[in-house]
Amino acid sequence: MCHLVPLSNSCSVFVTSWSLTAISLDKFLHINDPTKQPVSIRQALGITALIWIVSTMINLPYLMSFEHVEGSFYVQPGETPYCGHFCDEANWQSENSRKIYGTTVMLLQFVVPMAVITYCYFKILQKVSKDMIIQNAQFCQSLTQKQRNDATSRKKKVNYILIAMVVTFIGCWLPLTLLNLVKDFKKEPEWLKRQPFFWAIVAHVIAMSLVVWNPLLFFWLTRKQKRSGLSKILNSTEIVSSFASRVSNSIRRSTFRRNTDRVRKKQVVLDCEGSSYTTSSRPLLIRTDVQATLSNGSTSTTREML
């Protein structure tokens, strides 16, 4: 557990960071080329597996640096040690190797993804700004004032989304990056030395909260109608109505498909029966009519085959 828990925490940081980078690249490629085929499920699984494999390989030195230490590891000689045993990075061969590894991790986990995400969203912003209908002066003159205002509002909303994505990424990952950096270079302040595990957990929680903020940002900023207040955004009546409408539409489509299948099956049966009937196979109907009375009192009958 002393090795697996730090490895899982560190891998989750890398996977989250690079998954967001892959999402930004996917948006950038498809907005610049709308005819490009979307990423298939198999390709998405392959990219995810590749991210996990690379993240695990990068974190192997970090994994090997952990070992159990006594409570005296965290205090100066002569001071009262902490009670118990702890799992910490105490197995580095030298301070320089830890500094080099820490700097490399900072570049791969924070600087490079931040640069890629910023570049992709900046290019998307440029593309959207050029393609806005209000940029076409001739077409813009045929629009009403309300349509111009709506187009301008949509443009601002896209700008807010892209800027918020970059700012949120930096704000969530910066505390954890700085914390790891000061630990690698042995520059921790006193308040961090007194509570090394607590502040590490806080920074990790802030970093992982990015996976929550991204969906909330898209939900908040892409709503068609302007809402004010959390009660209006999370309107229970609207949610129930939307859910009921989806269920009703699903039932209606299912009923329509069943009725269509029944009609098709019945038509096939009728066609088969019609093609199997011939003149020789038609049923024989005999109609008997009394035509005349003979001299001996008997009657003659006429039979007609239908």
C-alpha positions in Angstrom: 0.0 0.0 0.0 2.9 2.4 0.6 3.7 2.1 -3.1 0.3 1.6 -4.7 -1.5 4.6 -3.1 1.1 7.2 -4.2 1.2 5.6 -7.7 -2.6 5.7 -8.1 -2.7 9.4 -6.9 0.1 10.5 -9.2 -1.3 8.5 -12.2 -4.7 10.1 -11.7 -3.1 13.5 -11.9 -1.4 12.7 -15.2 -4.4 11.0 -16.6 -6.7 13.9 -15.8 -4.3 16.4 -17.2 -3.6 14.6 -20.5 -7.2 13.6 -21.0 -8.3 17.2 -20.9 -5.5 17.9 -23.3 -6.7 15.2 -25.7 -10.3 16.6 -25.5 -9.0 20.1 -26.4 -7.1 18.7 -29.3 -10.2 16.8 -30.5 -12.3 20.0 -30.4 -9.6 22.0 -32.2 -9.3 19.4 -35.0 -13.0 19.1 -35.6 -13.9 22.8 -35.4 -11.1 23.6 -37.9 -12.2 20.7 -40.2 -15.9 19.9 -39.6 -15.8 17.1 -42.3 -13.3 15.1 -40.3 -14.6 11.8 -39.0 -15.3 11.9 -35.2 -13.2 9.7 -32.9 -14.6 6.2 -32.7 -15.1 4.3 -29.5 -12.2 2.0 -30.3 -9.9 5.0 -30.9 -11.0 6.7 -27.7 -10.3 3.5 -25.8 -6.9 3.3 -27.4 -6.0 6.9 -26.5 -7.2 6.3 -22.9 -5.1 3.2 -22.6 -2.0 4.9 -24.1 -2.4 7.8 -21.6 -2.6 5.3 -18.7 0.5 3.4 -19.9 2.6 6.5 -20.4 1.5 7.9 -17.1 2.4 4.7 -15.2 5.9 4.7 -16.9 6.6 8.3 -16.0 5.6 7.7 -12.4 7.8 4.6 -11.8 10.7 6.6 -10.3 8.2 8.3 -8.0 6.9 4.9 -7.0 10.4 3.5 -6.2 11.2 6.5 -4.0 8.6 5.7 -1.3 9.4 3.8 1.8 8.3 3.6 5.5 10.0 6.1 7.7 10.0 6.8 11.5 8.4 9.9 13.0 11.8 11.4 13.6 12.2 11.8 9.8 10.0 15.0 10.0 11.7 16.8 13.0 15.1 18.1 13.7 17.6 16.1 15.9 16.7 16.5 19.6 13.0 17.4 19.0 10.1 15.1 19.9 9.4 12.8 17.0 6.0 12.0 15.6 4.4 8.8 16.7 4.1 5.9 14.3 5.4 5.1 10.9 4.9 7.1 7.7 5.2 6.5 4.0 7.2 9.2 2.3 9.7 10.0 -0.5 12.9 9.0 1.4 14.6 6.7 -1.1 16.0 9.1 -3.7 19.6 8.5 -4.6 20.5 12.1 -4.5 18.9 15.5 -4.2 19.8 16.4 -7.8 18.0 13.4 -9.1 14.8 14.4 -7.2 15.1 18.0 -8.5 15.5 16.8 -12.1 12.6 14.4 -11.9 10.4 17.0 -10.2 11.1 19.6 -12.9 10.5 17.0 -15.6 7.1 16.1 -14.0 6.1 19.7 -13.7 6.8 20.2 -17.5 5.0 17.1 -18.6 2.0 17.3 -16.2 1.4 21.1 -16.1 3.4 23.2 -18.5 3.0 21.2 -21.7 -0.8 20.4 -21.2 -1.4 24.1 -20.3 0.4 25.3 -23.4 -1.5 22.8 -25.6 -4.9 23.6 -24.1 -4.3 27.4 -24.3 -3.2 27.1 -28.0 -6.2 24.9 -29.0 -8.8 27.1 -27.3 -7.1 30.3 -28.7 -7.3 28.9 -32.2 -10.9 27.8 -31.7 -11.7 31.3 -30.5 -10.2 32.8 -33.7 -12.1 30.3 -35.9 -15.4 31.0 -34.2 -14.8 34.8 -34.4 -14.1 34.7 -38.1 -17.1 32.5 -38.8 -19.6 34.6 -36.9 -22.4 36.0 -39.1 -21.9 39.5 -37.6 -18.5 39.6 -39.3 -20.2 39.5 -42.7 -21.2 43.1 -43.2 -23.5 42.5 -46.2 -25.3 39.7 -44.4 -25.4 41.6 -41.2 -27.4 44.4 -42.7 -30.3 42.0 -43.4 -30.5 41.0 -39.7 -32.7 42.7 -37.2 -31.3 44.3 -34.1 -32.4 41.4 -32.0 -30.7 38.9 -34.3 -27.5 40.9 -34.1 -27.7 41.0 -30.3 -28.3 37.3 -30.1 -25.2 36.6 -32.4 -23.1 38.9 -30.3 -24.3 37.2 -27.1 -23.4 33.8 -28.6 -20.0 35.0 -29.5 -19.4 36.3 -25.9 -20.6 33.0 -24.5 -18.1 31.0 -26.5 -15.4 33.4 -25.4 -16.4 32.9 -21.8 -16.3 29.1 -22.2 -12.8 29.0 -23.7 -11.3 31.5 -21.2 -13.0 29.8 -18.3 -11.6 26.4 -19.4 -8.0 27.8 -19.4 -8.3 29.7 -16.2 -9.9 26.8 -14.4 -7.1 24.4 -15.5 -4.4 26.8 -14.3 -6.3 27.5 -11.0 -6.9 23.9 -10.1 -3.4 22.5 -11.0 -1.2 25.3 -9.9 -1.5 24.6 -6.1 -0.5 21.0 -6.5 2.3 21.8 -8.9 3.8 24.5 -6.6 3.5 22.1 -3.6 5.4 19.3 -5.4 8.0 21.8 -6.6 8.8 23.3 -3.2 9.1 19.7 -1.8 11.4 18.6 -4.5 13.7 21.6 -4.0 13.4 21.5 -0.1 11.9 25.0 0.1 8.9 24.2 2.2 7.6 27.0 4.5 7.1 26.2 8.2 3.3 25.9 7.9 3.8 23.2 5.2 6.3 21.4 7.3 4.0 21.2 10.3 1.2 19.6 8.2 2.8 18.0 5.2 0.1 15.4 4.6 -2.9 17.7 5.2 -1.8 20.3 2.6 -0.9 17.6 0.1 -4.5 16.2 0.4 -6.0 19.7 0.0 -3.9 20.4 -3.1 -4.8 17.0 -4.6 -8.5 17.6 -4.0 -8.4 21.0 -5.7 -6.6 19.5 -8.7 -9.1 16.6 -9.0 -12.0 19.0 -8.8 -11.2 20.1 -12.3 -13.2 17.0 -13.6 -16.3 18.5 -11.9 -15.8 22.2 -12.9 -15.5 21.4 -16.6 -19.0 19.9 -17.0 -20.5 22.6 -14.8 -18.9 25.3 -17.0 -20.3 23.8 -20.2 -23.7 23.3 -18.5 -23.8 26.9 -17.2 -22.5 28.7 -20.2 -24.3 26.8 -23.0 -27.8 27.1 -21.7 -30.2 28.6 -24.3 -32.1 30.7 -21.8 -30.6 33.0 -19.3 -31.2 31.9 -15.7 -30.4 33.5 -12.4 -29.9 31.6 -9.2 -29.2 28.0 -8.5 -33.0 27.2 -8.0 -33.7 28.3 -11.6 -30.8 26.3 -13.0 -31.7 23.2 -11.1 -35.4 23.6 -11.6 -37.0 20.3 -10.5 -40.2 20.9 -12.6 -38.1 21.4 -15.7 -36.0 18.3 -15.0 -39.1 16.1 -14.4 -40.8 17.5 -17.5 -37.8 16.9 -19.6 -37.4 13.3 -18.3 -41.1 12.6 -18.8 -41.0 13.9 -22.3 -38.0 11.7 -23.2 -39.8 8.6 -21.7 -43.0 9.5 -23.7 -41.0 9.9 -26.9 -39.2 6.6 -26.3 -42.5 4.7 -25.7 -44.1 6.3 -28.8 -41.1 5.4 -31.0 -41.1 1.8 -29.6 -44.9 1.4 -30.2 -44.5 2.8 -33.8 -41.8 0.3 -34.5 -43.8 -2.6 -33.2 -46.9 -1.7 -35.2 -44.8 -1.3 -38.3 -43.3 -4.7 -37.8 -46.7 -6.3 -37.4 -48.0 -4.7 -40.6 -45.0 -5.9 -42.5 -45.4 -9.4 -41.2 -49.1 -9.5 -42.0 -48.4 -8.2 -45.5 -45.8 -10.9 -46.1 -48.2 -13.6 -44.9 -51.0 -12.4 -47.2 -48.6 -12.2 -50.2 -47.5 -15.8 -49.5 -51.1 -17.0 -49.2 -52.1 -15.2 -52.4 -49.3 -16.6 -54.4 -50.0 -20.2 -53.2 -53.6 -20.2 -54.4 -54.3 -21.8 -57.9 -57.4 -22.8 -59.7 -57.0 -26.4 -58.8 -56.6 -25.6 -55.1 -59.6 -23.4 -54.7 -62.4 -24.8 -52.6 -65.3 -26.6 -54.3 -68.6 -25.0 -53.6 -71.7 -26.9 -54.9 -75.0 -25.1 -55.3 -78.0 -27.4 -55.8 -81.1 -25.9 -57.4 -84.4 -27.7 -58.1 -84.8 -27.4 -61.9 -87.8 -29.6 -62.7 -90.1 -32.4 -61.5 -89.9 -35.6 -63.6 -92.9 -37.7 -64.5 -92.1 -40.3 -61.9 -92.1 -37.6 -59.2 -88.4 -37.4 -58.8 -86.5 -34.2 -59.2 -83.5 -33.3 -61.2 -80.8 -31.2 -59.7 -78.2 -28.9 -61.3 -74.8 -28.7 -59.7 -72.5 -25.8 -60.4 -68.9 -25.7 -59.3 -67.7 -22.3 -58.1 
